[in-house]
């Protein structure tokens, strides 16, 4: 199993310690690029499809909340990449 396959499997399990850095790696695999919004907001945009995923960067830590994982999962399923 490759690193990205392990990361996808980990994401699907929705662990309580899924980090923002892991998310950036996962979304970049699916063709999303990160850009900074206002304050702690970030946008991940796919140049091919034009699809955007908007969320707040976790702070003060680096761990994503469950609702963020659910939102990202739903967005990726809507685009048929997950």
Residue pairs with C-beta under 8 A, 6 or more apart in sequence:
1 9
4 25
4 26
4 29
7 22
7 25
7 26
7 29
8 26
8 82
10 18
10 22
11 18
11 22
11 23
11 26
11 69
11 73
12 73
12 82
14 66
14 69
14 70
14 73
16 63
16 66
17 63
18 63
18 64
18 69
19 62
19 63
19 64
20 57
20 58
20 62
20 63
20 64
21 62
23 64
23 72
24 34
27 34
27 44
27 53
27 72
28 34
30 46
30 76
30 81
30 82
31 46
31 47
31 48
31 49
32 44
32 45
32 46
32 51
32 53
33 44
33 45
33 46
33 47
34 42
34 43
34 44
35 42
35 43
35 44
35 45
36 42
36 43
37 43
37 54
40 56
40 57
40 59
41 54
41 55
41 56
41 57
42 54
42 55
42 56
42 57
43 52
43 53
43 54
44 52
44 53
44 54
44 55
45 51
45 52
45 53
46 52
46 79
49 79
51 75
51 79
53 71
53 72
53 75
55 68
55 71
55 72
56 68
58 64
58 65
58 68
73 82
76 82
